[in-house]
């Protein structure tokens, strides 16, 4: 979390409330990890709202570590965040597929060569971190220097610990419990 992250014209509590109101759903949802959840944050609802996406981008910009040379947005939800962050920070964006395409350039990361670049991986919501970890390793195999991962929401289901055990650090704009607290205030 980044309590001091730049929120532009919106303070942290207000951003958390807006994010919660726009994307929080209640019901029964199967997560990518296979777990069943009764609360869900629909990332596409906050990513498709241009004003809210801009405020999220402003806040995430404060989490980008010094020395970063590129933003690696994970397919699909990390891509709009990486594009917005690229606009705000001036850093190039790369679009990371779940797997390298089997045709054309056969690349995993679109937007340029990642070899030798210090990249920050961008994701929307992290649960266990399994998909993020797979992408981080795939980028490293292609020569990228990856240590940091930024996300909007950490669902607090083991993601930071799972990533840390492989040498990666998760920086979450909000945790799920923080969003719930802010919404109830």
Short mmCIF file of the C-alpha atoms (twelve columns), coordinates in Angstrom:
data_MODEL
# 
_entry.id   MODEL 
# 
loop_
_atom_site.group_PDB 
_atom_site.id 
_atom_site.type_symbol 
_atom_site.label_atom_id 
_atom_site.label_alt_id 
_atom_site.label_comp_id 
_atom_site.label_asym_id 
_atom_site.label_seq_id 
_atom_site.Cartn_x 
_atom_site.Cartn_y 
_atom_site.Cartn_z 
_atom_site.pdbx_PDB_model_num 
ATOM 1   C CA . UNK A 1   0.000   0.000   0.000   1 
ATOM 2   C CA . UNK A 2   1.025   3.560   -0.533  1 
ATOM 3   C CA . UNK A 3   -0.555  5.911   1.917   1 
ATOM 4   C CA . UNK A 4   1.366   8.794   0.361   1 
ATOM 5   C CA . UNK A 5   0.639   7.925   -3.272  1 
ATOM 6   C CA . UNK A 6   -0.291  10.838  -5.509  1 
ATOM 7   C CA . UNK A 7   -4.068  10.935  -5.826  1 
ATOM 8   C CA . UNK A 8   -4.258  13.978  -8.082  1 
ATOM 9   C CA . UNK A 9   -7.333  15.916  -7.057  1 
ATOM 10  C CA . UNK A 10  -8.877  12.942  -5.237  1 
ATOM 11  C CA . UNK A 11  -7.826  11.900  -1.732  1 
ATOM 12  C CA . UNK A 12  -7.178  8.264   -0.851  1 
ATOM 13  C CA . UNK A 13  -10.447 7.668   1.017   1 
ATOM 14  C CA . UNK A 14  -12.495 9.200   -1.790  1 
ATOM 15  C CA . UNK A 15  -10.663 7.108   -4.400  1 
ATOM 16  C CA . UNK A 16  -11.272 3.957   -2.339  1 
ATOM 17  C CA . UNK A 17  -14.985 4.742   -1.999  1 
ATOM 18  C CA . UNK A 18  -15.345 5.439   -5.723  1 
ATOM 19  C CA . UNK A 19  -13.491 2.258   -6.610  1 
ATOM 20  C CA . UNK A 20  -15.623 0.204   -4.222  1 
ATOM 21  C CA . UNK A 21  -18.921 1.742   -5.376  1 
ATOM 22  C CA . UNK A 22  -18.063 1.295   -9.049  1 
ATOM 23  C CA . UNK A 23  -16.770 -2.270  -9.005  1 
ATOM 24  C CA . UNK A 24  -17.819 -4.184  -5.850  1 
ATOM 25  C CA . UNK A 25  -20.288 -7.027  -6.474  1 
ATOM 26  C CA . UNK A 26  -21.881 -9.504  -4.068  1 
ATOM 27  C CA . UNK A 27  -22.879 -13.041 -5.062  1 
ATOM 28  C CA . UNK A 28  -21.031 -16.250 -5.853  1 
ATOM 29  C CA . UNK A 29  -17.978 -15.900 -8.073  1 
ATOM 30  C CA . UNK A 30  -15.352 -18.413 -9.179  1 
ATOM 31  C CA . UNK A 31  -11.940 -16.740 -9.171  1 
ATOM 32  C CA . UNK A 32  -9.091  -17.534 -11.591 1 
ATOM 33  C CA . UNK A 33  -7.454  -19.434 -8.727  1 
ATOM 34  C CA . UNK A 34  -10.495 -21.732 -8.594  1 
ATOM 35  C CA . UNK A 35  -11.636 -20.410 -5.212  1 
ATOM 36  C CA . UNK A 36  -15.238 -19.319 -4.712  1 
ATOM 37  C CA . UNK A 37  -15.774 -15.793 -3.393  1 
ATOM 38  C CA . UNK A 38  -18.901 -14.017 -2.169  1 
ATOM 39  C CA . UNK A 39  -17.389 -10.591 -2.877  1 
ATOM 40  C CA . UNK A 40  -15.903 -9.628  -6.218  1 
ATOM 41  C CA . UNK A 41  -14.290 -6.519  -7.665  1 
ATOM 42  C CA . UNK A 42  -15.133 -6.326  -11.364 1 
ATOM 43  C CA . UNK A 43  -11.980 -4.725  -12.712 1 
ATOM 44  C CA . UNK A 44  -13.579 -3.955  -16.045 1 
ATOM 45  C CA . UNK A 45  -16.065 -1.658  -14.322 1 
ATOM 46  C CA . UNK A 46  -13.303 0.559   -12.901 1 
ATOM 47  C CA . UNK A 47  -11.058 0.223   -15.940 1 
ATOM 48  C CA . UNK A 48  -13.800 1.301   -18.336 1 
ATOM 49  C CA . UNK A 49  -14.573 4.473   -16.360 1 
ATOM 50  C CA . UNK A 50  -12.170 7.063   -17.853 1 
ATOM 51  C CA . UNK A 51  -12.272 9.487   -14.928 1 
ATOM 52  C CA . UNK A 52  -11.830 6.788   -12.290 1 
ATOM 53  C CA . UNK A 53  -9.099  5.086   -14.349 1 
ATOM 54  C CA . UNK A 54  -7.212  8.385   -14.515 1 
ATOM 55  C CA . UNK A 55  -7.372  8.793   -10.721 1 
ATOM 56  C CA . UNK A 56  -6.221  5.195   -10.254 1 
ATOM 57  C CA . UNK A 57  -3.361  5.862   -12.676 1 
ATOM 58  C CA . UNK A 58  -2.361  8.992   -10.762 1 
ATOM 59  C CA . UNK A 59  -2.292  6.998   -7.528  1 
ATOM 60  C CA . UNK A 60  -0.390  4.058   -9.039  1 
ATOM 61  C CA . UNK A 61  2.213   6.436   -10.488 1 
ATOM 62  C CA . UNK A 62  3.380   7.104   -6.940  1 
ATOM 63  C CA . UNK A 63  4.141   3.395   -6.533  1 
ATOM 64  C CA . UNK A 64  6.406   3.073   -9.595  1 
ATOM 65  C CA . UNK A 65  9.935   2.489   -8.244  1 
ATOM 66  C CA . UNK A 66  12.775  4.776   -9.340  1 
ATOM 67  C CA . UNK A 67  14.811  3.316   -12.190 1 
ATOM 68  C CA . UNK A 68  11.843  1.650   -13.868 1 
ATOM 69  C CA . UNK A 69  12.327  1.435   -17.630 1 
ATOM 70  C CA . UNK A 70  8.955   0.066   -18.692 1 
ATOM 71  C CA . UNK A 71  5.487   -0.992  -17.582 1 
ATOM 72  C CA . UNK A 72  4.449   -4.580  -18.335 1 
ATOM 73  C CA . UNK A 73  0.643   -4.736  -18.384 1 
ATOM 74  C CA . UNK A 74  -0.683  -8.280  -18.053 1 
ATOM 75  C CA . UNK A 75  -3.379  -9.486  -20.441 1 
ATOM 76  C CA . UNK A 76  -6.166  -8.308  -20.188 1 
ATOM 77  C CA . UNK A 77  -6.807  -6.257  -17.083 1 
ATOM 78  C CA . UNK A 78  -3.279  -4.914  -16.683 1 
ATOM 79  C CA . UNK A 79  -3.209  -3.445  -20.193 1 
ATOM 80  C CA . UNK A 80  -5.477  -0.404  -19.666 1 
ATOM 81  C CA . UNK A 81  -3.688  0.327   -16.395 1 
ATOM 82  C CA . UNK A 82  -0.281  0.158   -18.099 1 
ATOM 83  C CA . UNK A 83  -1.480  2.457   -20.893 1 
ATOM 84  C CA . UNK A 84  -2.820  5.010   -18.399 1 
ATOM 85  C CA . UNK A 85  0.376   4.804   -16.316 1 
ATOM 86  C CA . UNK A 86  2.442   5.212   -19.484 1 
ATOM 87  C CA . UNK A 87  0.565   8.421   -20.260 1 
ATOM 88  C CA . UNK A 88  1.137   9.745   -16.749 1 
ATOM 89  C CA . UNK A 89  4.762   8.657   -16.231 1 
ATOM 90  C CA . UNK A 90  6.118   8.807   -19.789 1 
ATOM 91  C CA . UNK A 91  7.411   5.222   -19.434 1 
ATOM 92  C CA . UNK A 92  6.832   2.832   -22.344 1 
ATOM 93  C CA . UNK A 93  4.103   0.230   -21.972 1 
ATOM 94  C CA . UNK A 94  4.444   -3.422  -22.911 1 
ATOM 95  C CA . UNK A 95  1.499   -5.760  -23.284 1 
ATOM 96  C CA . UNK A 96  2.163   -9.214  -21.856 1 
ATOM 97  C CA . UNK A 97  0.200   -12.144 -23.232 1 
ATOM 98  C CA . UNK A 98  -0.735  -15.171 -21.159 1 
ATOM 99  C CA . UNK A 99  1.421   -17.126 -23.588 1 
ATOM 100 C CA . UNK A 100 3.513   -16.179 -26.594 1 
ATOM 101 C CA . UNK A 101 1.490   -16.179 -29.777 1 
ATOM 102 C CA . UNK A 102 2.230   -19.035 -32.175 1 
ATOM 103 C CA . UNK A 103 2.230   -16.861 -35.302 1 
ATOM 104 C CA . UNK A 104 3.668   -13.595 -36.600 1 
ATOM 105 C CA . UNK A 105 6.410   -12.324 -34.309 1 
ATOM 106 C CA . UNK A 106 5.708   -15.075 -31.738 1 
ATOM 107 C CA . UNK A 107 6.288   -12.678 -28.887 1 
ATOM 108 C CA . UNK A 108 5.087   -12.808 -25.307 1 
ATOM 109 C CA . UNK A 109 5.410   -9.067  -24.708 1 
ATOM 110 C CA . UNK A 110 4.193   -6.671  -27.381 1 
ATOM 111 C CA . UNK A 111 5.482   -3.128  -27.706 1 
ATOM 112 C CA . UNK A 112 9.222   -3.684  -27.996 1 
ATOM 113 C CA . UNK A 113 12.102  -5.755  -26.745 1 
ATOM 114 C CA . UNK A 114 12.056  -6.415  -22.989 1 
ATOM 115 C CA . UNK A 115 15.560  -7.921  -22.854 1 
ATOM 116 C CA . UNK A 116 17.705  -6.019  -20.342 1 
ATOM 117 C CA . UNK A 117 14.929  -3.612  -19.300 1 
ATOM 118 C CA . UNK A 118 13.866  -3.058  -15.701 1 
ATOM 119 C CA . UNK A 119 10.122  -3.632  -15.884 1 
ATOM 120 C CA . UNK A 120 7.353   -3.227  -13.351 1 
ATOM 121 C CA . UNK A 121 4.534   -5.721  -13.872 1 
ATOM 122 C CA . UNK A 122 1.065   -4.163  -13.773 1 
ATOM 123 C CA . UNK A 123 -2.037  -6.146  -12.764 1 
ATOM 124 C CA . UNK A 124 -5.524  -5.136  -11.725 1 
ATOM 125 C CA . UNK A 125 -6.548  -7.537  -8.952  1 
ATOM 126 C CA . UNK A 126 -4.258  -10.096 -7.268  1 
ATOM 127 C CA . UNK A 127 -5.659  -13.089 -5.397  1 
ATOM 128 C CA . UNK A 128 -3.049  -15.840 -4.987  1 
ATOM 129 C CA . UNK A 129 -0.591  -14.264 -7.412  1 
ATOM 130 C CA . UNK A 130 -0.277  -17.439 -9.494  1 
ATOM 131 C CA . UNK A 131 -0.905  -15.856 -12.893 1 
ATOM 132 C CA . UNK A 132 1.299   -12.878 -12.032 1 
ATOM 133 C CA . UNK A 133 4.109   -15.186 -10.953 1 
ATOM 134 C CA . UNK A 134 3.898   -17.126 -14.233 1 
ATOM 135 C CA . UNK A 135 4.143   -13.875 -16.209 1 
ATOM 136 C CA . UNK A 136 7.024   -12.555 -14.093 1 
ATOM 137 C CA . UNK A 137 9.021   -15.730 -14.702 1 
ATOM 138 C CA . UNK A 138 8.222   -15.639 -18.441 1 
ATOM 139 C CA . UNK A 139 9.478   -12.047 -18.665 1 
ATOM 140 C CA . UNK A 140 12.650  -12.896 -16.755 1 
ATOM 141 C CA . UNK A 141 13.253  -15.844 -19.110 1 
ATOM 142 C CA . UNK A 142 13.177  -13.303 -21.946 1 
ATOM 143 C CA . UNK A 143 15.847  -11.167 -20.287 1 
ATOM 144 C CA . UNK A 144 13.705  -8.605  -18.464 1 
ATOM 145 C CA . UNK A 145 14.685  -7.439  -14.990 1 
ATOM 146 C CA . UNK A 146 11.575  -7.833  -12.847 1 
ATOM 147 C CA . UNK A 147 11.263  -7.348  -9.109  1 
ATOM 148 C CA . UNK A 148 8.189   -5.182  -8.534  1 
ATOM 149 C CA . UNK A 149 4.524   -5.812  -9.257  1 
ATOM 150 C CA . UNK A 150 1.849   -3.118  -8.945  1 
ATOM 151 C CA . UNK A 151 -1.839  -3.876  -8.573  1 
ATOM 152 C CA . UNK A 152 -4.971  -1.899  -7.780  1 
ATOM 153 C CA . UNK A 153 -6.482  -4.439  -5.351  1 
ATOM 154 C CA . UNK A 154 -4.851  -7.167  -3.272  1 
ATOM 155 C CA . UNK A 155 -7.607  -9.630  -2.332  1 
ATOM 156 C CA . UNK A 156 -5.466  -10.712 0.645   1 
ATOM 157 C CA . UNK A 157 -5.487  -14.370 -0.348  1 
ATOM 158 C CA . UNK A 158 -1.754  -15.054 -0.273  1 
ATOM 159 C CA . UNK A 159 -0.623  -13.095 -3.337  1 
ATOM 160 C CA . UNK A 160 2.083   -10.967 -1.671  1 
ATOM 161 C CA . UNK A 161 3.539   -13.960 0.159   1 
ATOM 162 C CA . UNK A 162 3.456   -16.175 -2.942  1 
ATOM 163 C CA . UNK A 163 5.233   -13.532 -5.013  1 
ATOM 164 C CA . UNK A 164 7.733   -12.752 -2.242  1 
ATOM 165 C CA . UNK A 165 8.733   -16.419 -1.983  1 
ATOM 166 C CA . UNK A 166 9.961   -16.139 -5.597  1 
ATOM 167 C CA . UNK A 167 11.753  -12.823 -5.109  1 
ATOM 168 C CA . UNK A 168 9.034   -10.437 -6.313  1 
ATOM 169 C CA . UNK A 169 7.432   -7.613  -4.330  1 
ATOM 170 C CA . UNK A 170 3.740   -6.711  -4.612  1 
ATOM 171 C CA . UNK A 171 2.764   -3.059  -4.175  1 
ATOM 172 C CA . UNK A 172 -1.019  -2.807  -3.867  1 
ATOM 173 C CA . UNK A 173 -2.869  0.476   -4.117  1 
ATOM 174 C CA . UNK A 174 -5.584  -0.985  -1.855  1 
ATOM 175 C CA . UNK A 175 -6.247  -4.210  -0.005  1 
ATOM 176 C CA . UNK A 176 -9.726  -5.662  -0.138  1 
ATOM 177 C CA . UNK A 177 -10.270 -5.105  3.597   1 
ATOM 178 C CA . UNK A 178 -9.153  -1.491  3.254   1 
ATOM 179 C CA . UNK A 179 -11.707 -0.904  0.490   1 
ATOM 180 C CA . UNK A 180 -14.458 -2.444  2.620   1 
ATOM 181 C CA . UNK A 181 -13.478 -0.220  5.590   1 
ATOM 182 C CA . UNK A 182 -13.415 2.929   3.468   1 
ATOM 183 C CA . UNK A 183 -16.803 2.106   1.949   1 
ATOM 184 C CA . UNK A 184 -18.353 1.588   5.377   1 
ATOM 185 C CA . UNK A 185 -16.953 4.810   6.842   1 
# 
